[in-house]
Amino acid sequence: MTHLSILEWDRVAVGEGGFSRRQADQLLAAARSHPLGGAEGTNILIDHHRWLRSQQVVGVVAGEGCSLEILPKIDQLGDAGSSEGRAGLRHRLVQMLDVALGLEINLGRDAAMARQDETLLDILIRAFADQLTNEVRRGLPRQYLRCEEDLPTLRGRLDVTRQFTTLAVRPDRLACQFDILSPDMALLQVMKACVVFLARQARRAETVRRLAELRVALADVSDVHPHHLAWDKIAIDRSNRRWRSLLALARLFLRRDWQATHKANDLRDLAGVTLLFPMNDLFEAYVAALLRKALAPQGYEVVAQGGLRYCLNEIAPDGTLGRPLFRTKPDCMVRRDGRTVLVIDTKWKRLTAAASDPKRGVSQADVYQLMAYARLYDSARLMLLYPHHADLEGQGALARHRINVAGADERLTIASIDVAADRLATIESLKALALAEVTAAA
């Protein structure tokens, strides 16, 4: 098994010191099969014959006998060429996934696992096995199932129609209808399918053993092929809400539909797990989740991918308004009392220092987009938020600009946050950034 790790936008050799040509073709096939891959998988990997170049995605691409781990490019976490640097990046990626997807992973334990230089997939499989083991020990959820069985003595109530038709010649049998309390429900069928699948992917002996124990503990649950799992029948309520994070992990492994904009894809019979995340989307979800925690106590509501207002309306020949066009979905909207007070657009891009570029490398299209948001959502405060890196002169609000619209006072702030910082520090940074903007607008 050949396993290699690189950063996003980095490259890995095909040939000596890297993957064989056959292994490279396996990885490219996995990239083409993934919903994020695009027409030829070039949104994930690009084939340059003597090397493969990764794109702006992170996670694991797997083929027969090989796997490639793609880690986020975060300068502050050390040299990605060393095992310690890769462990730091991997741990930070696990933290971002935990926050963005609500996985509720025990980060203290997984930090130790990352120091052992396990892959991202190893960490997530172990997290699933550990969490499921804890829940199984607390007791499996159960529900009543309707059963119909021909028994020598009456149980439940008699099915009169069947008794006097099919069983008319069998006086020794009674057509019984009764309910039994069983763990054989859609939620646990998903858990068992995930256990069976991950048992073929796990590499650590301890994880393999734990998954085998879980399969025995779920023996009374039906084996359902991942293609036929009844996801739509799973309802998380007060009785089973402690299973919410496990369901999120199982969905991650079996369906690969993290974002609503990505088509849910049933499990394919591949040699390994291809588990990928667009880094721009992950950064956006990470910021939105932490911003919600930061501002909720202050009475602000944070809406991610909301708004949904259209830029244009067609005008019919008679002057009436027709169908709307070009719907918008701001990354984060901060609201209070039903009014939008701040719109934040996150960008997983590397800002340029002001000394070398007064525009800091900000895209003109991104500025136009924020100007449209100001009009559509009547927000006087706008922000472009980037990841911080060492070449910038500071972090937080780096520059503030007034939008040149007569009679208006709309402001656009260019800001950065340190994704290498721990969760609490990032929450405080986001809180300070957002409150500074909304307070100035008040």
N, C-alpha and C positions, 0 to 999 in steps of 0.2 A: 504494500500500500504506500503510494507516494503522496505525502501531504505537504503543501507549501503554503506560506502566508505572504501576502503583499498588501500594499496600501491601495486605496482607490487612486485611479489615474496612474498606477505604477505598472510595471511589466515583469513577466516571468519568462525565463528562457524555455525554448523548445529544443531539446538536445542535451548536451552535456551540462550537468548542474541543474537541470530543470525537469520538465515532463518529456516523455517520449512523444513522437508524433502521434502515435495511436492514442495515448492518454490525452493529448491536447485536443484531438478530434472528439473524444468522449466529453470533455468539458464544453466544447463548442456546441455539441448536440444538446447537452443539458441546458445551456444558455438559450438555445433556440426554442426549447420546449417550455421554457418558463414564461409566464404572462408578461413579465417585464422585458423580455428579450427583444421585442420588436420583430420585424420580418425575418431577419437573419441572426438574431441574438446579439446584434451589435450594440444594443443598449447596455449589455453586460460585459461582453468580451469581444475584442477585435483581434483577428488573426493576422499577424504580420509575418507569418511563415516561420521565422526563427525566434519569435517570441509572441506571447499573448499580452495584450494591454487591457487592464480593467477600466471600467467607466465609473460613473458616480453612483455606485451601488456598494453596499457592504453585506457581508454574510458569508455563506458557504456555497460553492458550486461543486457538485460531486459527479463523478463518472465511475466506470468500472475500474477498480484498482487505483483510484486517484481522487484527490479532492483539493480544492483551492479555497483558502480562506482570504477574504478581502476585508481589511480593517479600515476604519475611518482615519483620515489624515489630520491628526491633532498634534501640532508641534510641541506643545508644552508637556506632553507625556513621555518624552525621551526618544531615544533612537529606536526606530522601528526595526532596525537591522539586528538588534539584540533580543534575546528571549525575554529579558525584563521589560524592554520597551514594548514588545508585542503583547506581553501579559497586561501591561497597563492600558494599552489601547483596547484590548479585548474586554477588560473589566469595565472600562468606560462605556463600551458599546453595550454590554449587558445592562448597565445602569440606565442608559438611554432607552433601551428596549423595555426595560422594566417600567419606567415612568410612562413612556408613550403608549404601551399596550396594556398597562395595568396588570402585569404578570405576578406582582407581589413576590418576587424572588428574594430569598434570604441573601442579601448582598455580602454580608460578613463571611458566610461560608463560601460563596462563589468567588470572593476575592482571593481566598486561600487556594481555591481550585485554579484560578487564573495564574497564580504564582507557580503552580506546577506545570505551566505551559500547556494546559489542555486547550483544545480548540473551542470555538464558540459553540459548535454543535454538541460537544461533550458536556459543556456547562449547562446548556438548555435541557439536554436529555436527563442529566443528573437532577436538575431542579424539578423537572416533571416527576421523576421517579420518587424523589424525596417528598414532594408535596402530596402526591397520590398515596404514598405509604402512610403519611400522617392522617389523611382523611379516612383511609380504610380502617385504621386502628380506632378512629373515633366512631366508626359505624357507617355502613352503606345506607344511602337513601333508598326507600322502598315505596312502591305504589301498588294499589289493588289492581289485579288483572282478572278479567272475566274468563273463567274456565268452563268448558263443557266436556264431561267425561261420563262414560258408562261404568257404573260401580255396582257392587253387590248390595250395598246399603245406601240409603238416601243421604246425600250431603247437599246442603243448600236447598234449592227448590227443584221440583220435578219439571222437566221439559215435556209437557203433555203431548205435544204434537209428535216429537220424535219417539216417545215411549209407545204410542199407539199406532205408529206407522213402521218405522225402521226396526224397532225392538218388540214388535207385536209377537214375534215368535221366540223371544228371549225373556221369559219371565224371571230368569236369574239375574237380569241386569236392569238397572234403573238409569234413565237418562237424567243426569244431574247437571245443574247449573249453579256455580258458586264462585265466589271471589277469593283470591289468595293474595297475601301481601308478599310481593316479590321484588328483588333488586333488578330484574330483567327489564330495564327501562332505557329510553333513548340516550340519556346522559351517560349511563354506565356502559352502554354499548359503544359509545364514542371512546370512553376511557380504555376499554379493553382493546378496541381496534388500534388505538395509539400505542398501548403496551406491546401488542404483538408486532407492530411495525417497527417500533424503536428497538426491540430486542435484536433485530437484524442489523441495526446501525450502531449500537453502543460498542465502545471499544474497551472501556475499563471493566475489569472482572467484577468489581463491587457493584457497578451499575447493572451489569448483566444479571448478577445474582438477584438484585432487588427487583428487576423487571420480571424475572422468573417467579419470584414469590408473589408478586402482584397478579400474575396470570392465574396462579392457584387460588388466590383470594377472590378473584372474579370468575371462578369456575361456574357459578350459577347464572352468569350473564351470557347471553347468546353471542356467538361469533358472527359478526356482520362485516361484510367486505366494505372497505372505505367508500367505494362507489355508491353503496346503498344505505349509508348511515342517514338516519332521519333527523338531520340538523334542525329542521323546521318544527319538530315536536318537542324540542328542549326549551323549557321555560325556567328561567332563574327567578326565584321568589324568596320570601323570607325563610322558607324551610330548607333551601339548598344554596343560599347565596355564598356560602363558604367555598363552593365549587366553581365560582365565577372565574377565578384566575386560572384554575386547572383547565377549564373549558377554553379559555383564551390560548393557553399553551397547546392544547390538543388541536385547536383550529389552526394554529400556526404551523404545526407539523403536517396535518392532513389535508388542509384546504388551500393554504397559501393565499388567503384573501384578506390580508391586513387592511389595505385601503379599499374603500367602496368603489373607487375608480378602476381598480384592477379586477379583472374577471376572476371569480372563484374557480379554482382548478382542482378537480378531484385528484386524489393520489395516483400517480403514474407508477407503473412497475419498473422503476429505474433501479440502478445498482446502489444509489445512495440518495441522501437528502440534499436537494438544492433549496436553500433557504436564504432569500435575498430581500434587501430593503433599499429603496431609493433614499440616498442620504439626505436629499433636500426635504423629502416628505417626513423622514424620521426626525430631523432637526425641527421641523415645523410642529409635529405632534409633541415632541419633548418640551418645546417652549410653551406651547398652549397648555399642557398639563401642569407645568410648574407655575405658569402665570395665573392659572385658576386657583392654585393653592395660595399664591402670594396675595391675591386681591380679594378673594372671597370674604376674609374677615373685615376688609375695608368697605364692604357693601357694593362691590363692583361685580358685574357678571362678565365672564369671558366666553365668547362664542367663537369656536373654531370652524372654519370652512362654512360660515353662515352667510347671512345677507341675502344672497341669491337675487339681487336686483339686476335688471337688464340695462345695458348701455343705450340701446336704440329701440324705437318702435317704428315699424313700417307705417307710411301714410298712404291710405287708399286714395283713389282718384277723387272721391267725394269729400276728402279732407278728414275722414275719421281715422283713428289710430288702429293699425292692424296688429299682426303678431310681433311679439318682442324678440330681439336678437342680442346676442353676445352677453350671456349671463355671467355675472361676476361672483367670485367666492373668495373674499379676503381671508388670509391665513388666520388672523386673530382680530376680533373686534371687542373692545372694552366698552361696556355699556353701564349706564347708571340711570335709574328711573326711566327706562325705555329709550334712552337717547344714547347714540354712539359718541363717545368722547375721545376715543383713540383707535386708530386702525394700524395694525402692525403687519408688515409683510416680511417673512423670514427668508433669508437667502444663504444657502450653504455654498458661499463663494469666498475667495480670499480677497479682502480689501487691500488696496494699495495705500502706502503711507502718503500723507498730504504733501510731504516734501518733494516727492517724485511725480505726483499727479494731483492737481487741485480737485479733480472730480473723484479721487480715491478709487477709481476703477468701477464706480457705480454705473450700471447700464442705463442708457437713456430711456429704454423701453420700461424699465422698472420705475423711473421717475414719472413717466406718463401714466403708468398704471396707478400709482398712488394719487396723482392729480385727479384721475377719474373717480377713485374711491372717495376723495374729499367731497366731490360734487354729489355723487350718488347717495352717500350715507351722511351727508351734512356734518362731517367731522372736521374740526379745525386743527386737529393734531394727528400727524401721520408719522410713521417710523419705518425705516428699513433696518432690519436687525441681522447682523452677521456674526459668525464665530470670531472670537478674538485670536490674535497670534502675536508673537513677540515683536514683529517689525512695526506694529502700530504704536503710536505715541502714547496711547493710553487705552482704557476700556470704559464702557459706559457710553454716554453721549459724546461722540467724537466731533460732531458738527451739526449745527442747526441752520436751517435755511427758510426763508420766507418765499412762498409761492407767489409769483408775479401775476396776481389777479386783482384788477382794480376793485377797490372797496371791500376787500376781504383780508382777513388776517390768518391765513392757513399756513401752518408751519410743518416742515418736513425735517425730521431728525435722523441722522445717520449714527447708528450705535452698534456696539459689539458686546457680546458676553463671553465669558471664559467657560467653555464646555469641559475643560479639564478640572474645574473646581467641583467640590462635592455638591450634593443636591441642596443642602440648606444654604450654602453660600450663593448658589445660583438663584434660588428663590429670593433671597434678600436683594441681589443685584437687579433682578427683574422688577421686584416691588419698587425699588428706588427709581428705576428708569421710568416705569409707567406712572407712578405718582407725581414725579417731577413734571411730566408732560400734562397730565390732566389738571394738576393744580395750577399750572401756568395758564391753562386755557379757561379756567373758571373766572 
